[in-house]
Amino acid sequence: MTRIITVEILGQEFQFRVAPQREDAQDIVNYLKTKVEEVQARVKNISDHKIIMLAALDIASDYYQIKKEFEDYRGLMTEKSKRLIEVIDTQA
């Protein structure tokens, strides 16, 4: 069974079907709305289509930054784990 989330963006109503266990769906919709509002505040006198495109680019940029930070963190943790294993192996 799916549930439906309704969101209004730029005066248009959209409905999305989401899995019932997807508890963060409303948070995701709110994030999208916030990004659209940020673009509207930053850039004046452009079409709704361009507002959505700029919001999508902002979201993609956020995703890329978080992905890079995660990859850097994972690399750091992998390196620390290797060093820790070496220390443990030398003391065993």
PDB file of N, CA, C and O in Angstrom:
ATOM      1  N   MET A   1       0.858  -1.177   0.000  1.00  0.00           N
ATOM      2  CA  MET A   1       0.000   0.000   0.000  1.00  0.00           C
ATOM      3  C   MET A   1       0.898   1.232   0.000  1.00  0.00           C
ATOM      4  O   MET A   1       1.868   1.295   0.755  1.00  0.00           O
ATOM      5  N   THR A   2       0.583   2.191  -0.828  1.00  0.00           N
ATOM      6  CA  THR A   2       1.332   3.436  -0.863  1.00  0.00           C
ATOM      7  C   THR A   2       0.488   4.546  -0.256  1.00  0.00           C
ATOM      8  O   THR A   2      -0.729   4.429  -0.116  1.00  0.00           O
ATOM      9  N   ARG A   3       1.168   5.616   0.097  1.00  0.00           N
ATOM     10  CA  ARG A   3       0.440   6.797   0.559  1.00  0.00           C
ATOM     11  C   ARG A   3       0.758   7.938  -0.381  1.00  0.00           C
ATOM     12  O   ARG A   3       1.750   7.906  -1.109  1.00  0.00           O
ATOM     13  N   ILE A   4      -0.086   8.935  -0.360  1.00  0.00           N
ATOM     14  CA  ILE A   4       0.069  10.063  -1.267  1.00  0.00           C
ATOM     15  C   ILE A   4       0.424  11.306  -0.477  1.00  0.00           C
ATOM     16  O   ILE A   4      -0.203  11.625   0.533  1.00  0.00           O
ATOM     17  N   ILE A   5       1.448  12.003  -0.963  1.00  0.00           N
ATOM     18  CA  ILE A   5       1.841  13.286  -0.379  1.00  0.00           C
ATOM     19  C   ILE A   5       1.520  14.354  -1.410  1.00  0.00           C
ATOM     20  O   ILE A   5       1.858  14.216  -2.586  1.00  0.00           O
ATOM     21  N   THR A   6       0.875  15.404  -0.969  1.00  0.00           N
ATOM     22  CA  THR A   6       0.535  16.520  -1.843  1.00  0.00           C
ATOM     23  C   THR A   6       1.401  17.712  -1.465  1.00  0.00           C
ATOM     24  O   THR A   6       1.577  18.022  -0.286  1.00  0.00           O
ATOM     25  N   VAL A   7       1.938  18.373  -2.481  1.00  0.00           N
ATOM     26  CA  VAL A   7       2.777  19.541  -2.255  1.00  0.00           C
ATOM     27  C   VAL A   7       2.398  20.611  -3.267  1.00  0.00           C
ATOM     28  O   VAL A   7       2.091  20.313  -4.421  1.00  0.00           O
ATOM     29  N   GLU A   8       2.423  21.855  -2.818  1.00  0.00           N
ATOM     30  CA  GLU A   8       2.199  22.970  -3.726  1.00  0.00           C
ATOM     31  C   GLU A   8       3.514  23.714  -3.904  1.00  0.00           C
ATOM     32  O   GLU A   8       4.136  24.165  -2.942  1.00  0.00           O
ATOM     33  N   ILE A   9       3.915  23.827  -5.158  1.00  0.00           N
ATOM     34  CA  ILE A   9       5.151  24.521  -5.511  1.00  0.00           C
ATOM     35  C   ILE A   9       4.847  25.488  -6.642  1.00  0.00           C
ATOM     36  O   ILE A   9       4.332  25.101  -7.692  1.00  0.00           O
ATOM     37  N   LEU A  10       5.169  26.736  -6.413  1.00  0.00           N
ATOM     38  CA  LEU A  10       4.953  27.780  -7.414  1.00  0.00           C
ATOM     39  C   LEU A  10       3.510  27.805  -7.910  1.00  0.00           C
ATOM     40  O   LEU A  10       3.250  27.987  -9.100  1.00  0.00           O
ATOM     41  N   GLY A  11       2.586  27.622  -6.984  1.00  0.00           N
ATOM     42  CA  GLY A  11       1.172  27.708  -7.308  1.00  0.00           C
ATOM     43  C   GLY A  11       0.592  26.476  -7.974  1.00  0.00           C
ATOM     44  O   GLY A  11      -0.590  26.467  -8.317  1.00  0.00           O
ATOM     45  N   GLN A  12       1.389  25.437  -8.166  1.00  0.00           N
ATOM     46  CA  GLN A  12       0.897  24.200  -8.763  1.00  0.00           C
ATOM     47  C   GLN A  12       0.937  23.090  -7.728  1.00  0.00           C
ATOM     48  O   GLN A  12       1.874  22.983  -6.936  1.00  0.00           O
ATOM     49  N   GLU A  13      -0.096  22.275  -7.754  1.00  0.00           N
ATOM     50  CA  GLU A  13      -0.181  21.175  -6.802  1.00  0.00           C
ATOM     51  C   GLU A  13       0.316  19.884  -7.461  1.00  0.00           C
ATOM     52  O   GLU A  13      -0.054  19.552  -8.587  1.00  0.00           O
ATOM     53  N   PHE A  14       1.160  19.177  -6.725  1.00  0.00           N
ATOM     54  CA  PHE A  14       1.703  17.908  -7.194  1.00  0.00           C
ATOM     55  C   PHE A  14       1.419  16.843  -6.146  1.00  0.00           C
ATOM     56  O   PHE A  14       1.431  17.115  -4.946  1.00  0.00           O
ATOM     57  N   GLN A  15       1.166  15.636  -6.613  1.00  0.00           N
ATOM     58  CA  GLN A  15       0.967  14.511  -5.710  1.00  0.00           C
ATOM     59  C   GLN A  15       2.007  13.445  -6.013  1.00  0.00           C
ATOM     60  O   GLN A  15       2.303  13.152  -7.171  1.00  0.00           O
ATOM     61  N   PHE A  16       2.552  12.873  -4.950  1.00  0.00           N
ATOM     62  CA  PHE A  16       3.564  11.837  -5.068  1.00  0.00           C
ATOM     63  C   PHE A  16       3.121  10.614  -4.285  1.00  0.00           C
ATOM     64  O   PHE A  16       2.612  10.727  -3.170  1.00  0.00           O
ATOM     65  N   ARG A  17       3.316   9.464  -4.868  1.00  0.00           N
ATOM     66  CA  ARG A  17       3.064   8.210  -4.153  1.00  0.00           C
ATOM     67  C   ARG A  17       4.371   7.777  -3.502  1.00  0.00           C
ATOM     68  O   ARG A  17       5.424   7.761  -4.140  1.00  0.00           O
ATOM     69  N   VAL A  18       4.289   7.433  -2.244  1.00  0.00           N
ATOM     70  CA  VAL A  18       5.479   6.978  -1.520  1.00  0.00           C
ATOM     71  C   VAL A  18       5.139   5.720  -0.735  1.00  0.00           C
ATOM     72  O   VAL A  18       3.989   5.482  -0.365  1.00  0.00           O
ATOM     73  N   ALA A  19       6.161   4.931  -0.494  1.00  0.00           N
ATOM     74  CA  ALA A  19       5.986   3.726   0.313  1.00  0.00           C
ATOM     75  C   ALA A  19       5.634   4.132   1.739  1.00  0.00           C
ATOM     76  O   ALA A  19       6.158   5.126   2.240  1.00  0.00           O
ATOM     77  N   PRO A  20       4.766   3.388   2.395  1.00  0.00           N
ATOM     78  CA  PRO A  20       4.355   3.769   3.751  1.00  0.00           C
ATOM     79  C   PRO A  20       5.503   3.798   4.752  1.00  0.00           C
ATOM     80  O   PRO A  20       5.441   4.545   5.729  1.00  0.00           O
ATOM     81  N   GLN A  21       6.546   3.007   4.535  1.00  0.00           N
ATOM     82  CA  GLN A  21       7.681   3.002   5.457  1.00  0.00           C
ATOM     83  C   GLN A  21       8.625   4.169   5.202  1.00  0.00           C
ATOM     84  O   GLN A  21       9.589   4.348   5.946  1.00  0.00           O
ATOM     85  N   ARG A  22       8.376   4.946   4.194  1.00  0.00           N
ATOM     86  CA  ARG A  22       9.233   6.094   3.861  1.00  0.00           C
ATOM     87  C   ARG A  22       8.839   7.265   4.751  1.00  0.00           C
ATOM     88  O   ARG A  22       8.033   8.112   4.365  1.00  0.00           O
ATOM     89  N   GLU A  23       9.419   7.302   5.947  1.00  0.00           N
ATOM     90  CA  GLU A  23       9.054   8.299   6.941  1.00  0.00           C
ATOM     91  C   GLU A  23       9.612   9.684   6.637  1.00  0.00           C
ATOM     92  O   GLU A  23       9.119  10.679   7.168  1.00  0.00           O
ATOM     93  N   ASP A  24      10.632   9.759   5.792  1.00  0.00           N
ATOM     94  CA  ASP A  24      11.254  11.043   5.505  1.00  0.00           C
ATOM     95  C   ASP A  24      10.680  11.736   4.273  1.00  0.00           C
ATOM     96  O   ASP A  24      11.208  12.764   3.849  1.00  0.00           O
ATOM     97  N   ALA A  25       9.622  11.199   3.699  1.00  0.00           N
ATOM     98  CA  ALA A  25       9.060  11.758   2.467  1.00  0.00           C
ATOM     99  C   ALA A  25       8.633  13.213   2.647  1.00  0.00           C
ATOM    100  O   ALA A  25       8.904  14.043   1.778  1.00  0.00           O
ATOM    101  N   GLN A  26       7.986  13.529   3.736  1.00  0.00           N
ATOM    102  CA  GLN A  26       7.558  14.908   3.956  1.00  0.00           C
ATOM    103  C   GLN A  26       8.765  15.830   4.143  1.00  0.00           C
ATOM    104  O   GLN A  26       8.748  16.976   3.695  1.00  0.00           O
ATOM    105  N   ASP A  27       9.802  15.333   4.798  1.00  0.00           N
ATOM    106  CA  ASP A  27      11.031  16.123   4.948  1.00  0.00           C
ATOM    107  C   ASP A  27      11.654  16.422   3.585  1.00  0.00           C
ATOM    108  O   ASP A  27      12.160  17.521   3.358  1.00  0.00           O
ATOM    109  N   ILE A  28      11.617  15.454   2.689  1.00  0.00           N
ATOM    110  CA  ILE A  28      12.168  15.644   1.351  1.00  0.00           C
ATOM    111  C   ILE A  28      11.373  16.701   0.594  1.00  0.00           C
ATOM    112  O   ILE A  28      11.949  17.569  -0.062  1.00  0.00           O
ATOM    113  N   VAL A  29      10.060  16.624   0.686  1.00  0.00           N
ATOM    114  CA  VAL A  29       9.198  17.622   0.042  1.00  0.00           C
ATOM    115  C   VAL A  29       9.478  19.005   0.620  1.00  0.00           C
ATOM    116  O   VAL A  29       9.564  19.983  -0.122  1.00  0.00           O
ATOM    117  N   ASN A  30       9.620  19.089   1.930  1.00  0.00           N
ATOM    118  CA  ASN A  30       9.911  20.381   2.566  1.00  0.00           C
ATOM    119  C   ASN A  30      11.265  20.925   2.121  1.00  0.00           C
ATOM    120  O   ASN A  30      11.420  22.134   1.950  1.00  0.00           O
ATOM    121  N   TYR A  31      12.233  20.051   1.935  1.00  0.00           N
ATOM    122  CA  TYR A  31      13.554  20.459   1.455  1.00  0.00           C
ATOM    123  C   TYR A  31      13.446  21.061   0.056  1.00  0.00           C
ATOM    124  O   TYR A  31      14.042  22.098  -0.234  1.00  0.00           O
ATOM    125  N   LEU A  32      12.682  20.400  -0.798  1.00  0.00           N
ATOM    126  CA  LEU A  32      12.467  20.913  -2.147  1.00  0.00           C
ATOM    127  C   LEU A  32      11.804  22.286  -2.113  1.00  0.00           C
ATOM    128  O   LEU A  32      12.228  23.204  -2.815  1.00  0.00           O
ATOM    129  N   LYS A  33      10.775  22.420  -1.305  1.00  0.00           N
ATOM    130  CA  LYS A  33      10.078  23.703  -1.202  1.00  0.00           C
ATOM    131  C   LYS A  33      11.024  24.793  -0.707  1.00  0.00           C
ATOM    132  O   LYS A  33      10.988  25.918  -1.206  1.00  0.00           O
ATOM    133  N   THR A  34      11.856  24.472   0.254  1.00  0.00           N
ATOM    134  CA  THR A  34      12.824  25.439   0.784  1.00  0.00           C
ATOM    135  C   THR A  34      13.791  25.880  -0.300  1.00  0.00           C
ATOM    136  O   THR A  34      14.086  27.069  -0.419  1.00  0.00           O
ATOM    137  N   LYS A  35      14.286  24.940  -1.089  1.00  0.00           N
ATOM    138  CA  LYS A  35      15.217  25.283  -2.165  1.00  0.00           C
ATOM    139  C   LYS A  35      14.547  26.191  -3.197  1.00  0.00           C
ATOM    140  O   LYS A  35      15.166  27.141  -3.677  1.00  0.00           O
ATOM    141  N   VAL A  36      13.308  25.911  -3.537  1.00  0.00           N
ATOM    142  CA  VAL A  36      12.573  26.757  -4.486  1.00  0.00           C
ATOM    143  C   VAL A  36      12.411  28.160  -3.909  1.00  0.00           C
ATOM    144  O   VAL A  36      12.601  29.150  -4.616  1.00  0.00           O
ATOM    145  N   GLU A  37      12.062  28.245  -2.633  1.00  0.00           N
ATOM    146  CA  GLU A  37      11.899  29.550  -1.988  1.00  0.00           C
ATOM    147  C   GLU A  37      13.215  30.318  -1.937  1.00  0.00           C
ATOM    148  O   GLU A  37      13.225  31.536  -2.111  1.00  0.00           O
ATOM    149  N   GLU A  38      14.318  29.625  -1.701  1.00  0.00           N
ATOM    150  CA  GLU A  38      15.630  30.283  -1.685  1.00  0.00           C
ATOM    151  C   GLU A  38      15.969  30.869  -3.053  1.00  0.00           C
ATOM    152  O   GLU A  38      16.487  31.982  -3.147  1.00  0.00           O
ATOM    153  N   VAL A  39      15.676  30.119  -4.107  1.00  0.00           N
ATOM    154  CA  VAL A  39      15.936  30.625  -5.460  1.00  0.00           C
ATOM    155  C   VAL A  39      15.057  31.838  -5.736  1.00  0.00           C
ATOM    156  O   VAL A  39      15.525  32.837  -6.281  1.00  0.00           O
ATOM    157  N   GLN A  40      13.781  31.751  -5.361  1.00  0.00           N
ATOM    158  CA  GLN A  40      12.878  32.881  -5.573  1.00  0.00           C
ATOM    159  C   GLN A  40      13.384  34.138  -4.867  1.00  0.00           C
ATOM    160  O   GLN A  40      13.275  35.236  -5.414  1.00  0.00           O
ATOM    161  N   ALA A  41      13.926  33.997  -3.685  1.00  0.00           N
ATOM    162  CA  ALA A  41      14.417  35.141  -2.925  1.00  0.00           C
ATOM    163  C   ALA A  41      15.714  35.689  -3.528  1.00  0.00           C
ATOM    164  O   ALA A  41      15.987  36.886  -3.445  1.00  0.00           O
ATOM    165  N   ARG A  42      16.497  34.813  -4.129  1.00  0.00           N
ATOM    166  CA  ARG A  42      17.803  35.184  -4.657  1.00  0.00           C
ATOM    167  C   ARG A  42      17.723  35.785  -6.058  1.00  0.00           C
ATOM    168  O   ARG A  42      18.482  36.695  -6.391  1.00  0.00           O
ATOM    169  N   VAL A  43      16.810  35.278  -6.873  1.00  0.00           N
ATOM    170  CA  VAL A  43      16.737  35.673  -8.284  1.00  0.00           C
ATOM    171  C   VAL A  43      15.327  36.176  -8.579  1.00  0.00           C
ATOM    172  O   VAL A  43      14.346  35.466  -8.357  1.00  0.00           O
ATOM    173  N   LYS A  44      15.237  37.375  -9.068  1.00  0.00           N
ATOM    174  CA  LYS A  44      13.932  37.985  -9.341  1.00  0.00           C
ATOM    175  C   LYS A  44      13.628  37.951 -10.839  1.00  0.00           C
ATOM    176  O   LYS A  44      14.530  37.900 -11.674  1.00  0.00           O
ATOM    177  N   ASN A  45      12.349  37.982 -11.149  1.00  0.00           N
ATOM    178  CA  ASN A  45      11.860  38.126 -12.522  1.00  0.00           C
ATOM    179  C   ASN A  45      12.341  37.041 -13.480  1.00  0.00           C
ATOM    180  O   ASN A  45      12.779  37.343 -14.591  1.00  0.00           O
ATOM    181  N   ILE A  46      12.262  35.779 -13.056  1.00  0.00           N
ATOM    182  CA  ILE A  46      12.541  34.677 -13.978  1.00  0.00           C
ATOM    183  C   ILE A  46      11.350  33.737 -13.964  1.00  0.00           C
ATOM    184  O   ILE A  46      10.528  33.770 -13.048  1.00  0.00           O
ATOM    185  N   SER A  47      11.265  32.909 -14.977  1.00  0.00           N
ATOM    186  CA  SER A  47      10.128  32.008 -15.122  1.00  0.00           C
ATOM    187  C   SER A  47      10.146  30.913 -14.059  1.00  0.00           C
ATOM    188  O   SER A  47      11.184  30.604 -13.475  1.00  0.00           O
ATOM    189  N   ASP A  48       8.978  30.341 -13.827  1.00  0.00           N
ATOM    190  CA  ASP A  48       8.880  29.231 -12.882  1.00  0.00           C
ATOM    191  C   ASP A  48       9.773  28.071 -13.304  1.00  0.00           C
ATOM    192  O   ASP A  48      10.385  27.406 -12.468  1.00  0.00           O
ATOM    193  N   HIS A  49       9.839  27.839 -14.610  1.00  0.00           N
ATOM    194  CA  HIS A  49      10.681  26.761 -15.124  1.00  0.00           C
ATOM    195  C   HIS A  49      12.146  26.972 -14.719  1.00  0.00           C
ATOM    196  O   HIS A  49      12.817  26.031 -14.298  1.00  0.00           O
ATOM    197  N   LYS A  50      12.629  28.192 -14.847  1.00  0.00           N
ATOM    198  CA  LYS A  50      14.017  28.484 -14.485  1.00  0.00           C
ATOM    199  C   LYS A  50      14.218  28.400 -12.974  1.00  0.00           C
ATOM    200  O   LYS A  50      15.281  27.987 -12.512  1.00  0.00           O
ATOM    201  N   ILE A  51      13.210  28.785 -12.209  1.00  0.00           N
ATOM    202  CA  ILE A  51      13.300  28.649 -10.746  1.00  0.00           C
ATOM    203  C   ILE A  51      13.479  27.186 -10.380  1.00  0.00           C
ATOM    204  O   ILE A  51      14.339  26.847  -9.566  1.00  0.00           O
ATOM    205  N   ILE A  52      12.679  26.324 -10.972  1.00  0.00           N
ATOM    206  CA  ILE A  52      12.770  24.883 -10.691  1.00  0.00           C
ATOM    207  C   ILE A  52      14.132  24.342 -11.114  1.00  0.00           C
ATOM    208  O   ILE A  52      14.733  23.544 -10.395  1.00  0.00           O
ATOM    209  N   MET A  53      14.621  24.771 -12.275  1.00  0.00           N
ATOM    210  CA  MET A  53      15.927  24.302 -12.745  1.00  0.00           C
ATOM    211  C   MET A  53      17.043  24.746 -11.802  1.00  0.00           C
ATOM    212  O   MET A  53      17.936  23.958 -11.493  1.00  0.00           O
ATOM    213  N   LEU A  54      17.003  25.994 -11.344  1.00  0.00           N
ATOM    214  CA  LEU A  54      18.029  26.474 -10.415  1.00  0.00           C
ATOM    215  C   LEU A  54      17.939  25.743  -9.080  1.00  0.00           C
ATOM    216  O   LEU A  54      18.966  25.431  -8.476  1.00  0.00           O
ATOM    217  N   ALA A  55      16.728  25.468  -8.617  1.00  0.00           N
ATOM    218  CA  ALA A  55      16.558  24.703  -7.376  1.00  0.00           C
ATOM    219  C   ALA A  55      17.116  23.293  -7.554  1.00  0.00           C
ATOM    220  O   ALA A  55      17.764  22.763  -6.651  1.00  0.00           O
ATOM    221  N   ALA A  56      16.868  22.685  -8.713  1.00  0.00           N
ATOM    222  CA  ALA A  56      17.392  21.343  -8.986  1.00  0.00           C
ATOM    223  C   ALA A  56      18.924  21.355  -8.991  1.00  0.00           C
ATOM    224  O   ALA A  56      19.555  20.433  -8.477  1.00  0.00           O
ATOM    225  N   LEU A  57      19.513  22.392  -9.568  1.00  0.00           N
ATOM    226  CA  LEU A  57      20.975  22.504  -9.565  1.00  0.00           C
ATOM    227  C   LEU A  57      21.514  22.699  -8.148  1.00  0.00           C
ATOM    228  O   LEU A  57      22.555  22.142  -7.802  1.00  0.00           O
ATOM    229  N   ASP A  58      20.822  23.476  -7.337  1.00  0.00           N
ATOM    230  CA  ASP A  58      21.228  23.644  -5.934  1.00  0.00           C
ATOM    231  C   ASP A  58      21.173  22.313  -5.192  1.00  0.00           C
ATOM    232  O   ASP A  58      22.080  21.986  -4.427  1.00  0.00           O
ATOM    233  N   ILE A  59      20.111  21.548  -5.419  1.00  0.00           N
ATOM    234  CA  ILE A  59      19.965  20.242  -4.765  1.00  0.00           C
ATOM    235  C   ILE A  59      21.062  19.289  -5.239  1.00  0.00           C
ATOM    236  O   ILE A  59      21.647  18.565  -4.433  1.00  0.00           O
ATOM    237  N   ALA A  60      21.340  19.289  -6.538  1.00  0.00           N
ATOM    238  CA  ALA A  60      22.407  18.434  -7.073  1.00  0.00           C
ATOM    239  C   ALA A  60      23.755  18.826  -6.480  1.00  0.00           C
ATOM    240  O   ALA A  60      24.577  17.962  -6.175  1.00  0.00           O
ATOM    241  N   SER A  61      23.982  20.125  -6.318  1.00  0.00           N
ATOM    242  CA  SER A  61      25.226  20.596  -5.713  1.00  0.00           C
ATOM    243  C   SER A  61      25.342  20.136  -4.263  1.00  0.00           C
ATOM    244  O   SER A  61      26.405  19.695  -3.829  1.00  0.00           O
ATOM    245  N   ASP A  62      24.243  20.241  -3.518  1.00  0.00           N
ATOM    246  CA  ASP A  62      24.232  19.763  -2.130  1.00  0.00           C
ATOM    247  C   ASP A  62      24.540  18.263  -2.074  1.00  0.00           C
ATOM    248  O   ASP A  62      25.334  17.810  -1.250  1.00  0.00           O
ATOM    249  N   TYR A  63      23.900  17.509  -2.960  1.00  0.00           N
ATOM    250  CA  TYR A  63      24.113  16.062  -3.005  1.00  0.00           C
ATOM    251  C   TYR A  63      25.577  15.739  -3.301  1.00  0.00           C
ATOM    252  O   TYR A  63      26.186  14.906  -2.629  1.00  0.00           O
ATOM    253  N   TYR A  64      26.134  16.405  -4.309  1.00  0.00           N
ATOM    254  CA  TYR A  64      27.515  16.148  -4.687  1.00  0.00           C
ATOM    255  C   TYR A  64      28.469  16.456  -3.534  1.00  0.00           C
ATOM    256  O   TYR A  64      29.407  15.698  -3.285  1.00  0.00           O
ATOM    257  N   GLN A  65      28.235  17.563  -2.833  1.00  0.00           N
ATOM    258  CA  GLN A  65      29.094  17.941  -1.712  1.00  0.00           C
ATOM    259  C   GLN A  65      29.020  16.902  -0.592  1.00  0.00           C
ATOM    260  O   GLN A  65      30.046  16.504  -0.040  1.00  0.00           O
ATOM    261  N   ILE A  66      27.814  16.470  -0.261  1.00  0.00           N
ATOM    262  CA  ILE A  66      27.641  15.464   0.800  1.00  0.00           C
ATOM    263  C   ILE A  66      28.268  14.136   0.377  1.00  0.00           C
ATOM    264  O   ILE A  66      28.902  13.457   1.184  1.00  0.00           O
ATOM    265  N   LYS A  67      28.088  13.775  -0.880  1.00  0.00           N
ATOM    266  CA  LYS A  67      28.675  12.531  -1.391  1.00  0.00           C
ATOM    267  C   LYS A  67      30.197  12.587  -1.287  1.00  0.00           C
ATOM    268  O   LYS A  67      30.821  11.617  -0.856  1.00  0.00           O
ATOM    269  N   LYS A  68      30.798  13.701  -1.672  1.00  0.00           N
ATOM    270  CA  LYS A  68      32.249  13.860  -1.590  1.00  0.00           C
ATOM    271  C   LYS A  68      32.725  13.789  -0.141  1.00  0.00           C
ATOM    272  O   LYS A  68      33.716  13.121   0.156  1.00  0.00           O
ATOM    273  N   GLU A  69      32.022  14.475   0.762  1.00  0.00           N
ATOM    274  CA  GLU A  69      32.390  14.437   2.176  1.00  0.00           C
ATOM    275  C   GLU A  69      32.309  13.013   2.716  1.00  0.00           C
ATOM    276  O   GLU A  69      33.167  12.594   3.493  1.00  0.00           O
ATOM    277  N   PHE A  70      31.280  12.265   2.308  1.00  0.00           N
ATOM    278  CA  PHE A  70      31.140  10.884   2.761  1.00  0.00           C
ATOM    279  C   PHE A  70      32.275  10.022   2.234  1.00  0.00           C
ATOM    280  O   PHE A  70      32.837   9.212   2.972  1.00  0.00           O
ATOM    281  N   GLU A  71      32.619  10.192   0.952  1.00  0.00           N
ATOM    282  CA  GLU A  71      33.712   9.412   0.369  1.00  0.00           C
ATOM    283  C   GLU A  71      35.037   9.725   1.065  1.00  0.00           C
ATOM    284  O   GLU A  71      35.830   8.820   1.324  1.00  0.00           O
ATOM    285  N   ASP A  72      35.278  10.999   1.368  1.00  0.00           N
ATOM    286  CA  ASP A  72      36.485  11.383   2.099  1.00  0.00           C
ATOM    287  C   ASP A  72      36.501  10.752   3.488  1.00  0.00           C
ATOM    288  O   ASP A  72      37.529  10.239   3.930  1.00  0.00           O
ATOM    289  N   TYR A  73      35.364  10.791   4.170  1.00  0.00           N
ATOM    290  CA  TYR A  73      35.245  10.215   5.510  1.00  0.00           C
ATOM    291  C   TYR A  73      35.466   8.704   5.462  1.00  0.00           C
ATOM    292  O   TYR A  73      36.164   8.145   6.308  1.00  0.00           O
ATOM    293  N   ARG A  74      34.869   8.051   4.472  1.00  0.00           N
ATOM    294  CA  ARG A  74      35.016   6.602   4.352  1.00  0.00           C
ATOM    295  C   ARG A  74      36.480   6.241   4.104  1.00  0.00           C
ATOM    296  O   ARG A  74      36.984   5.269   4.666  1.00  0.00           O
ATOM    297  N   GLY A  75      37.159   7.021   3.267  1.00  0.00           N
ATOM    298  CA  GLY A  75      38.577   6.779   3.026  1.00  0.00           C
ATOM    299  C   GLY A  75      39.398   6.948   4.288  1.00  0.00           C
ATOM    300  O   GLY A  75      40.287   6.143   4.565  1.00  0.00           O
ATOM    301  N   LEU A  76      39.107   7.990   5.056  1.00  0.00           N
ATOM    302  CA  LEU A  76      39.800   8.233   6.316  1.00  0.00           C
ATOM    303  C   LEU A  76      39.569   7.087   7.296  1.00  0.00           C
ATOM    304  O   LEU A  76      40.510   6.623   7.939  1.00  0.00           O
ATOM    305  N   MET A  77      38.328   6.630   7.412  1.00  0.00           N
ATOM    306  CA  MET A  77      38.012   5.540   8.336  1.00  0.00           C
ATOM    307  C   MET A  77      38.647   4.228   7.886  1.00  0.00           C
ATOM    308  O   MET A  77      39.069   3.428   8.721  1.00  0.00           O
ATOM    309  N   THR A  78      38.718   4.002   6.586  1.00  0.00           N
ATOM    310  CA  THR A  78      39.379   2.803   6.071  1.00  0.00           C
ATOM    311  C   THR A  78      40.858   2.816   6.434  1.00  0.00           C
ATOM    312  O   THR A  78      41.413   1.808   6.871  1.00  0.00           O
ATOM    313  N   GLU A  79      41.480   3.963   6.248  1.00  0.00           N
ATOM    314  CA  GLU A  79      42.903   4.093   6.574  1.00  0.00           C
ATOM    315  C   GLU A  79      43.137   3.915   8.073  1.00  0.00           C
ATOM    316  O   GLU A  79      44.076   3.224   8.467  1.00  0.00           O
ATOM    317  N   LYS A  80      42.304   4.523   8.912  1.00  0.00           N
ATOM    318  CA  LYS A  80      42.452   4.375  10.368  1.00  0.00           C
ATOM    319  C   LYS A  80      42.221   2.930  10.796  1.00  0.00           C
ATOM    320  O   LYS A  80      42.907   2.428  11.687  1.00  0.00           O
ATOM    321  N   SER A  81      41.262   2.262  10.167  1.00  0.00           N
ATOM    322  CA  SER A  81      40.988   0.859  10.501  1.00  0.00           C
ATOM    323  C   SER A  81      42.191  -0.016  10.166  1.00  0.00           C
ATOM    324  O   SER A  81      42.558  -0.905  10.934  1.00  0.00           O
ATOM    325  N   LYS A  82      42.800   0.244   9.014  1.00  0.00           N
ATOM    326  CA  LYS A  82      43.984  -0.529   8.627  1.00  0.00           C
ATOM    327  C   LYS A  82      45.109  -0.342   9.645  1.00  0.00           C
ATOM    328  O   LYS A  82      45.766  -1.302  10.047  1.00  0.00           O
ATOM    329  N   ARG A  83      45.318   0.911  10.054  1.00  0.00           N
ATOM    330  CA  ARG A  83      46.377   1.181  11.039  1.00  0.00           C
ATOM    331  C   ARG A  83      46.070   0.508  12.373  1.00  0.00           C
ATOM    332  O   ARG A  83      46.966  -0.033  13.021  1.00  0.00           O
ATOM    333  N   LEU A  84      44.828   0.541  12.772  1.00  0.00           N
ATOM    334  CA  LEU A  84      44.428  -0.087  14.035  1.00  0.00           C
ATOM    335  C   LEU A  84      44.632  -1.594  13.968  1.00  0.00           C
ATOM    336  O   LEU A  84      45.105  -2.197  14.931  1.00  0.00           O
ATOM    337  N   ILE A  85      44.287  -2.200  12.857  1.00  0.00           N
ATOM    338  CA  ILE A  85      44.493  -3.641  12.683  1.00  0.00           C
ATOM    339  C   ILE A  85      45.981  -3.966  12.731  1.00  0.00           C
ATOM    340  O   ILE A  85      46.373  -4.970  13.327  1.00  0.00           O
ATOM    341  N   GLU A  86      46.805  -3.140  12.120  1.00  0.00           N
ATOM    342  CA  GLU A  86      48.256  -3.359  12.174  1.00  0.00           C
ATOM    343  C   GLU A  86      48.767  -3.296  13.599  1.00  0.00           C
ATOM    344  O   GLU A  86      49.595  -4.115  13.999  1.00  0.00           O
ATOM    345  N   VAL A  87      48.280  -2.325  14.375  1.00  0.00           N
ATOM    346  CA  VAL A  87      48.700  -2.203  15.777  1.00  0.00           C
ATOM    347  C   VAL A  87      48.269  -3.453  16.554  1.00  0.00           C
ATOM    348  O   VAL A  87      49.051  -4.014  17.321  1.00  0.00           O
ATOM    349  N   ILE A  88      47.048  -3.871  16.354  1.00  0.00           N
ATOM    350  CA  ILE A  88      46.536  -5.057  17.056  1.00  0.00           C
ATOM    351  C   ILE A  88      47.335  -6.298  16.654  1.00  0.00           C
ATOM    352  O   ILE A  88      47.682  -7.116  17.506  1.00  0.00           O
ATOM    353  N   ASP A  89      47.627  -6.438  15.364  1.00  0.00           N
ATOM    354  CA  ASP A  89      48.363  -7.607  14.888  1.00  0.00           C
ATOM    355  C   ASP A  89      49.787  -7.654  15.437  1.00  0.00           C
ATOM    356  O   ASP A  89      50.308  -8.735  15.712  1.00  0.00           O
ATOM    357  N   THR A  90      50.421  -6.488  15.600  1.00  0.00           N
ATOM    358  CA  THR A  90      51.778  -6.484  16.101  1.00  0.00           C
ATOM    359  C   THR A  90      51.827  -6.787  17.595  1.00  0.00           C
ATOM    360  O   THR A  90      52.858  -7.235  18.096  1.00  0.00           O
ATOM    361  N   GLN A  91      50.734  -6.551  18.314  1.00  0.00           N
ATOM    362  CA  GLN A  91      50.699  -6.794  19.763  1.00  0.00           C
ATOM    363  C   GLN A  91      50.168  -8.183  20.091  1.00  0.00           C
ATOM    364  O   GLN A  91      50.216  -8.606  21.246  1.00  0.00           O
ATOM    365  N   ALA A  92      49.672  -8.885  19.105  1.00  0.00           N
ATOM    366  CA  ALA A  92      49.090 -10.214  19.358  1.00  0.00           C
ATOM    367  C   ALA A  92      50.128 -11.286  19.401  1.00  0.00           C
ATOM    368  O   ALA A  92      49.800 -12.455  19.604  1.00  0.00           O
TER     369      ALA A  92
END
